[in-house]
């Protein structure tokens, strides 16, 4: 076609408008499915964040207090509660990722409480594929026989359990015992001792048994109880209620727990900042009006406390050793 040739007729034909597709409004079913899908994705995201936080906090405690070393054989004490389930769960994850080798043995003490479902933990541990041992000792009858109705059973029950667990650890050739006490437990113990015992004494993340044979570790020292509750619900642990301590609603520990929860609600972050696993524990003790010292050797404890007693003051001593900040010793003169 040259420049003077008329264009073909098809060039002058009008261009047809595209036919618009009909817009379909989402039905109620579609909306419900989207809401459900978004909720599932959001829950998966939050659970992933929670798992990372738990692993990070447990890992930090293990590093800070040198809780686990090459070749350790650790007896993980299982009560059937959310804390011990979560502790075993996280330690198994840490075991897979750790640059060192250590063994885990799950141990449950069946105290012969009436109605105790003794099949739940063995079945769970067997399905998990972890080495475990169930120790049967009738401490329930001893506690009920020696503690009057309405009185706190925790002290005697705890002493009986600890002695039996040390014996089991010896038989199983374990050098360390892992207990499921978390950050809130440790804070509650501190305030229990202060308000009801007249002394400032904490629950250390790591301590040696009296004869030095075993090391007791608390890998959940940095973990908040509310996170353990969420993790237990996510993992659907088969929780076993305790008919001894779980049925005592007027415990002093319950009162302290309510106080801490009230603090956290009114002043968010206070409980976390007051954690006894925090090296700044001396500063917090001083904030309560106590004389406090950070010492480098246990030998310096006695003269400091003696001077405080003579001066009729509250004394707090934190000892910094190779285990880092492991313990607080204190006294309050009547």
GULOFI-790766 format. One record per atom (N, C-alpha, C, O): x, z, y negated. Coordinates in steps of 0.02 Angstrom, whole numbers, plus 50000, padded with zeros to 5 digits. Layout:
REM GULOFI-790766
XZY
...
END
This chain:
REM GULOFI-790766
500435000050059
500005000050000
500455000049938
500885004349931
500324994949892
500724994849831
500374998849777
499855001849788
500674998949718
500415003249665
499755000849638
499385004749609
499584994149648
498964991449619
498394991249671
497844989249654
498534993349731
498024993349783
497544999149773
497755004649757
496894997749782
496405003149775
496475007949834
496615005849890
496395014249821
496445019149876
495875018249925
495325016049906
495985019949985
495465019450035
494895024150018
494985029049982
494315022450043
493715026150025
493745033350049
493435037750019
494125034650104
494125041550131
494475046450084
494375052450089
494895043650039
495235048249993
494745051149942
494865056549914
494185047449930
493705049849880
493135053949910
492705056249874
493145054849976
492615058750008
492705066149992
493265068649991
492155069649979
492215076849964
492465080750025
492305079250083
492865085750010
493145090150063
492615095150083
492345098750042
492485095450147
491975100050172
492215107250164
492795108750179
491775111650143
491945118750136
491985121850206
491585120350250
492495126150216
492545129550282
491945134050293
491695137350248
491725134150354
491155138250372
491395145550380
491815146950422
491125149950341
491335157050343
491065160350407
490485159650425
491515163850439
491315167550499
490885173450478
491025176650427
490375174850515
489955180650497
490345187150504
490695188250553
490265191550454
490605198050455
490185202950494
489605204350478
490495205650546
490135210350589
490315217550568
490895219450570
489825221150549
489945228250533
490075232150597
489745230950648
490565236750594
490705240750655
490105245050673
489785248050631
489975245150737
489415249250761
489625256550764
490205258250757
489135260750775
489275267950782
489745269250841
490155273750839
489665265250893
490095265950952
490815264250934
491285267750954
490905258750896
491575256750875
491895262150831
492485263750839
491505264850785
491765270150742
491975276250782
492495279250769
491565278050831
491715283950872
492355282850913
492765287350920
492435276650939
493045275150977
493665275450933
494185277850955
493605273050871
494175273250826
494355280450808
494945282150807
493855284450794
493985291550779
494325294950838
494795298850830
494085293450898
494375296450958
495095293950968
495535297850985
495205287450957
495875284650964
496365287650914
496935289350930
496135288350852
496565291450800
496715298750817
497275301050805
496225302250843
496325309350860
496835310050916
497255314550915
496795305650966
497275305851021
497985304450996
498455307851016
498055299350952
498715297750925
498985303450883
499575305150886
498545306550843
498755312150801
498965318150844
499465321350829
498585319550897
498755325150941
499425323850976
499825328450983
499535317650998
500165315951031
500755316850983
501285319251002
500645314850921
501165315550870
501325322950857
501905324950853
500795327050850
500895334150837
501215337650897
501645342050887
501025335850957
501325338951017
502055337051024
502465341151045
502225330851006
502915328751007
503335332650957
503895334750972
503055333750898
503395337850847
503485344950871
504015347950861
502975347650903
503005354550929
503545355150982
503925360050982
503575350351028
504085350651081
504785350451051
505225354151073
504885346051002
505545345650969
505725352250935
506295354550939
505225355350902
505355361650868
505525367150918
505995370950906
505155367650972
505285372751022
505985371851053
506355376751060
506155365751070
506815364351099
507365365951048
507895368651067
507255364250985
507755365650934
507845373250924
508405375550919
507295376950922
507335384150910
507645387750970
508045392350961
507465385751030
507765388851089
508505386951093
508925391151108
508655380651080
509355378451081
509775382151030
510355383851043
509495383350971
509865386950919
509995394050939
510545396650927
509515397350970
509615404150994
510155404451048
510575408951049
510145399551093
510645399251147
511345398551117
511815401651141
511405394351066
512065393251035
512275399250994
512845401651000
511815401850953
511985407450908
512225413650947
512695416950925
511905415051002
512055421151039
512425419851105
512495424351147
512655413651114
513035411951174
512665414351237
512955417551280
512035412651241
511605415151295
511765412151363
511735415551414
511935405751363
512025402151427
512715398951428
512915395651380
513065399951484
513745397251492
513795393351557
513355393751600
514325389651563
514455385651623
514435390051685
514755395251689
514045387751736
514015391151800
513535397051803
513495400351855
513175398451749
512695404051750
512145402751801
511935397151811
511925408151832
511335407951875
510825412651843
510905418751846
510315409751813
509865413551770
509195414851805
508875410251829
509015421151808
508365423051836
507855422951779
507885427051733
507385418351783
506865417651732
506265421851753
505925420251802
506145427251718
505625432051737
504935429351717
504795428351658
504515428351767
503855425351757
503305430551767
503255433651820
502905431551715
502345436251720
501695432751734
501215435851757
501665426251720
501045422651725
500705421851658
500155419051654
501025424351605
500765423651537
501045417451503
501495414151530
500775415851445
500965409751409
501705409651391
502025404451393
501985415551374
502675415851351
503175414051406
503635410151395
503085416951465
503555415551519
503475408351545
503975405251563
502865405851546
502765398851565
503145394251517
503505389651538
503045395451452
503375391251402
504135391851406
504485386951398
504375397951417
505105399051422
505395394951479
505895391551470
505085395251537
505335391351594
505295383851579
505755380151595
504745381751550
504635374651534
505185372051488
505475366751500
505335375751435
505845373551386
506545374051417
506955369651405
506675379251455
507335379951486
507475374151535
508035371851541
506955371951570
507045366251615
507215359951576
507615355851598
506905359151518
507065353351475
507785353951449
508145349051447
507975360051429
508655361051404
509175359951460
509715357351448
508995361851521
509445360951578
509615353651589
510175351951606
509115349251579
509225342151589
509675339151534
510025334251547
509655342051475
510025339151418
510695342551405
511115339751371
510795348451432
511385352451415
512025349351441
512025346151494
512575350151404
513215347451427
513555351851480
514085350051506
513245357451496
513515361951547
513015362551604
512435360751597
513255365051661
512825365851719
512655373151728
513095377451726
512015374651737
511795381451752
511165380951795
510815375951793
511045386251833
510475386251880
509925390851854
510055395851820
509305389051870
508725393051851
508345395151914
508215391051958
508175401551918
507775404151974
507175407851944
507265412951910
506585405351956
505985408651930
505785414351976
505745413552037
505665420251947
505495426151986
504875429451958
504825430651897
504405430952001
503805434551981
503755440952020
503875441152081
503575446351985
503465452752018
502715453852027
502355454751978
502495453652089
501795454952105
501715462452109
501945465652157
501385465452059
501325472752054
500715475452090
500545481352083
500385471152129
499805473052170
499225475652127
498895480452144
499125472252071
498545473952030
497915471352063
497915465852090
497385475252063
496765473052096
496525466352067
496485465452006
496365461752112
496105455352091
496635450452066
496475445052041
497275452252073
497805447752050
497815441452093
497875441852154
497765435552062
497755429252100
498465427252121
498795423452087
498685429952177
499385429152197
499565422152221
500145420952239
499085417552222
499235410752244
499425406152185
499725400852196
499255408152125
499325403552068
500055401952052
500245396052050
500465407052043
501165405752025
501555402252080
501905397352065
501505404352143
501865400652195
501675393252197
502115388952205
501035391752191
500815384752192
501095380952133
501325375252140
501075384052073
501325380752013
502075379452019
502305373852005
502455384452040
503185383752044
503395378852099
503875375252092
503015378852154
503165374152208
503055367052184
503465362652198
502505365852149
502365359152123
502875357052070
503025351152062
503145362052035
503645360651983
504315358752014
504715355351982
504425360952076
505055359252110
505635363752090
506215361852100
505495369652062
506015374152041
506115379652094
505635381652128
506725382052101
506855387552147
506495393752122
506515395352062
506155397352167
505785403352145
505765408652199
505895407352258
505595414652177
505535420352223
504965424752198
504925426252138
504535426952243
503995431652227
504175438352257
504245438952318
504245443452215
504405450252237
503765454452235
503445454852183
503605457552290
502995461552294
503165469052295
503495471452341
502955472552244
503065479852238
502445482852206
502215480552155
502185488152237
501575491252211
501725496152155
501695502252164
501895493452096
502005497752038
501335499552004
501305504451967
500825495752017
500165497151987
499925504152005
499705507851962
499965505952070
499735512452092
500155518052061
499885523352043
500805516852053
501245521952023
501045523151951
500995528851928
500935517751914
500745518351844
500075521851836
500005526451795
499585519751875
498915522751870
498925530151891
498535534151864
499365531851937
499395538751961
499735543351910
499575549351907
500195540651872
500595544851827
500385544551754
500595548851714
499985539751735
499765539051665
499025540651660
498615537651696
498855545351617
498155547351609
497745541551581
498005537351545
497115541451599
496655536251576
496625536051500
496545541251468
496695530251471
496685529551399
497365529851366
497425528251307
497875531951403
498555532251376
498915525551386
498735521651430
499425524451345
499805518151349
500225517951413
500595522651427
500155512551450
500515511851514
501155507851508
501545507551555
501275504851449
501815499951442
502505502951458
502905499751493
502645508951434
503315511751441
503505512551514
504035510051535
503085515951554
503245516951625
503255510351662
503695509151703
502765506151649
502715499651683
503345495551670
503615492351715
503575495551607
504175491751589
504795494351624
505205490451648
504865500951627
505465503851661
505465502151735
505985500451763
504885502651767
504845501051838
505015493651850
505385492051896
504735489351809
504865482251816
505595480651807
505895476851846
505895483551756
506595481951741
507055483951799
507495480051818
506945489851828
507355491951885
507285487351944
507775485551976
506665485251959
506545480752016
506865473952002
507155470952047
506795471451941
507065464851926
507835464851930
508125459851952
508155470251909
508885470651917
509075470251991
509555466852009
508695473752033
508825473652105
508735466652134
509135464452175
508205463252112
508085456352136
508635451652112
508865447352150
508855452452049
509395448252023
510025449152063
510395444352076
510155455252084
510745456552125
510695452852192
511175449852214
510115453252224
510015449952288
510055442352282
510325439052327
509805439652227
509805432352217
510455429852187
510535423852175
510925434552174
511585432752145
511505429452077
511845424552061
511055432152036
510975429851967
511375434451920
511375440551929
511705431551872
512095435651825
511735436751759
511945440851718
511175433151748
510805433951686
510055434051700
509815430751746
509695437851659
508965438151663
508675435651598
508865438051544
508225430851601
507905428151541
507205431151535
506795430451580
507075434351479
506425437451466
506065433351412
506375430251369
505405433451414
505005429151371
504795432151305
504285430051276
505155437151279
504975440051214
505115434851159
505645431851156
504625434051115
504695429251060
504815432850994
504885438950992
504835428850940
504985431650874
504495437150854
504705442250826
503855436150867
503355441150847
503425447550887
503335453050860
503595447050951
503725452950992
504285457150963
504245463250959
504815453750942
505405457250917
505255460750850
505475466350838
504865457450808
504655460550745
504195466450758
504255471650725
503725465650804
503265471050819
503645477150845
503485482850827
504145476150887
504545481650913
504895485350857
504925491450856
505175481550810
505525484550754
505055489050713
505225494750698
504465486450697
504005490350656
503675496050696
503505501150667
503595495050761
503355500550803
503845506450800
503635512150790
504485504950807
504985510250804
505005513550736
505105519550730
504915509550683
504945512250616
504335516550600
504415522150574
503735514150614
503125517650595
502935523150643
502665528350622
503055522150708
502825527050757
503385530950791
503265535950824
504005528550783
504565532050816
505055535150767
505515538750789
504975533950702
505425536950653
506125534350657
506595537950641
506215528150678
506895525250682
506845517750670
506325514750684
507375514850646
507405507550637
507845504750692
508455505150689
507525501850741
507895499150798
507555492850821
506945492750833
507935487550829
507645481150848
507735479450921
508055483250959
507455473850941
507515471151009
508025465451006
507845460050981
508625466351030
509145461151022
509005454951064
508715455451118
509205449151038
509115442951076
509535442751140
509375439151187
510065446651141
510505446851199
510805453751206
511045456551156
510805456551266
511115463051276
511345463651348
511095460251393
511805468151358
512075469351425
511705475251456
511495479851422
511625475051523
511315480651557
511775486751552
512365486051535
511515492651565
511895498751555
512555498851593
513055501351568
512555496051654
513175496051693
513585489751683
514115488951715
513355485251639
513735479251624
513695473851678
514035468751673
513265474851728
513225470051783
512845463751763
513015458251786
512335464451721
511905458851703
511875458051627
511985462751589
511725451951607
511595450551537
510865448551531
510625444151566
510505451851485
509805450251472
509775445851411
510055447551359
509425440251416
509375435551360
508635434351343
508195434751387
508515432851280
507835431351256
507855424651220
507915424451159
507795419151257
507865412451227
507325410851175
507425406351134
506765414451176
506225413051128
506285417251064
505795417951028
506865419951051
506955424450994
506775421350927
506575424850881
506825414750921
506675411350858
505985408150857
505795405050807
505605408950911
504975405250919
504375409550899
504325415350918
503925406550860
503315410050838
502795409850894
502735404950931
502415415250899
501905415650952
501375410150945
501145407550995
501195408350884
500675403350875
500895396650904
500475392750928
501545395150903
501795388950933
501755389351009
501615384351042
501865395251037
501815396051110
501095395351133
500955392751187
500625397851092
499915397051109
499735389651111
499385387451157
499955385851061
499815378651059
500145375051117
499835370651147
500765376951134
501115373551188
500785374951255
500725370551298
500565381251265
500225383051328
499575379051336
499405376951391
499215378151280
498595374251284
498745366951299
498395363751338
499275364251268
499455357251279
499685356151351
499495351151382
500075360651377
500345359951445
499865362451499
499975361251558
499335365851478
498815368251523
499105372751578
498985371751638
499495377651556
499785382351604
499225386551635
498745388351601
499275388051700
498765392251733
498895399651717
499195403251756
498655401951660
498785408651635
498465413851680
497885413151701
498845419251694
498595424851734
498535430951688
499045433251663
497935433651676
497875439451633
498145445751666
498125446351727
498405450351625
498655456751651
498115462051643
497865463051588
497925465351697
497405470351694
497665477151673
497285481951665
498335477651663
498615483951637
498655483551562
498225486151526
499185480351536
499275480051464
498765475651429
498585476851372
498525470451464
498065465951432
497385469051417
497005466351377
497235474751449
496585477851439
496595483651390
496085486851379
497175485051361
497245490651315
497215488051243
497725486151214
496625488051215
496525484951150
496735489451091
496805487051035
496825495951104
496995500451049
497745502151047
497945507151017
498145497951079
498865499251078
499135499051007
498885495450964
499655503050995
499985502950931
500275495950917
500295493650860
500495492650970
500765485850962
500235481050936
500385476550897
499615481950958
499075477750934
498975478850859
498875474150821
499015485150837
498945486650766
499495483350725
499365480550672
500115483750751
500675480650715
500595473050714
500745469750663
500355470250769
500235463050771
499725460850719
499815455750686
499195464750712
498695463250661
498985463650591
498825459650548
499425468550581
499745469250516
500175463150500
500145460550444
500565460850548
501005455050536
500595448750524
500775444650482
500045448050561
499615442150550
499305442350480
499215437150448
499135448450457
498865449150390
499385447250338
499225444050288
500005449450349
500555447550304
500625439950300
500665437050246
500635436850358
500755429650360
500185425850325
500305420650294
499585428450331
499015425250299
499055426050223
498905421350186
499245432050201
499275433350129
499905430550097
499895428150041
500455431050134
501105428650108
501425423950159
501865426150197
501215417750163
501485413050212
502245412750210
502545411950157
502545413250269
503275412950274
503615419650279
504205420050295
503245425150264
503575431750265
503815433550335
504375436050343
503395432350385
503585434250454
504205430450476
504655433350506
504225423950460
504815419950479
505445422550446
505965423050477
505395424250381
505995426350344
506225433250365
506795435150353
505775437250397
505955443950417
506175444250489
506285449750516
506255438450522
506445438250592
507075442250605
507575441650569
507065446450657
507645450650673
508215446550704
508765449050710
508075440350722
508615436050745
508985432950686
509465429150694
508765434650625
509075432150565
509675436450547
509605442550543
510265433450535
510865437350518
510785441450454
511185445950441
510285439850413
510195443550351
509775449850361
509475452350314
509755452350422
509345458250438
509535464250394
509105468050374
510175464950379
510405470450337
510055470250269
509835475350244
510005464350241
509685463650176
508945465650179
508685468850133
508605463850234
507905465650241
507835473150249
507365476150223
508295476250286
508275483450295
508355486950227
508005491850213
508805484550187
508905487350121
508285486550077
508135490750034
507925481050088
507315479850050
506785485150064
506355486550023
506825488250124
506375493650141
506615500450116
506295505550129
507165500450079
507415506650050
507915510250095
508075516150083
508155506950147
508625510150193
509345508650172
509495503350144
509785513450186
510495512150179
510705507850239
510555509650296
511045502250227
511205497750282
511925495350278
512195494350223
512235494550336
512925492350340
512995486850392
512625486750442
513455482350382
513635477350431
514335479050455
514815478650418
514385480950519
515015483150547
515275477850597
514895473950625
515935477950606
516225473050652
516365475850721
516505472050767
516335482450729
516455485450795
515975491150806
515805494750759
515745492150869
515285497650884
515575504550871
515205509250860
516245505050873
516555511650864
516415514650796
516475520750786
516225510550748
516105512950680
515395515550670
515225517950616
514985514850722
514275516650714
514185524150703
513845526250655
514485528250746
514345535450745
514505538750678
514085542450653
515095537550648
515225540750584
514735538650529
514565542750486
514525532350530
514055530050479
513375533550487
513095535950438
513125533850549
512485537050561
512515544550548
512035547450522
513075547750564
513155554850552
513135556350478
512825561250456
513465552150439
513455553050366
512745552150338
512535555750293
512375547350367
511695546150344
511245552050360
510825554050320
511325554950419
510935560750439
511085566650393
510625570250372
511705567550377
511905573050333
511595572250263
511445577050229
511515565950243
511235564550177
510475563950178
510165562750126
510175564950237
509445564650244
509165557950222
508685557650184
509475552450245
509255545750227
509145541550289
509375543150344
508775536150280
508695531250333
509335527150338
509595524850287
509585526150399
510205522250407
510085516450454
509785517250507
510315510650434
510265504650476
510965501850483
511325500850434
511165500550545
511815497850559
511735491650602
511435491950656
511995486050580
511995479950620
512715478650641
513165478350599
512815477850705
513495476750731
513605469350743
513225466250781
514115466650713
514295459650723
514865459350774
515405461850761
514725456250831
515225455750884
515275448550906
515025444050872
515595447450964
515645440650990
514965437751008
514885431751016
514455442151015
513785439851030
513405438350966
512795437350967
513755438250911
513485437450844
513105443850826
513305449250849
512575443350787
512215449350766
511745451350823
511195448650829
511955456050864
511565457250925
511135463450923
510665463950962
511275468150880
510895474250885
510875477950819
511315477350777
510345481950813
510285486250754
510195493350778
509765494750821
510585497950751
510525504950769
510305508750707
510555507450652
509845513350714
509605516750655
509335523650672
509215525250730
509245527650620
508965534150630
508595536350567
508755534050512
508115540650575
507745543450518
507685550850529
507385553150578
507985554650484
507965561950492
507265564450476
506965562450427
507005569050519
506335571850509
506325576150446
505795578950429
END
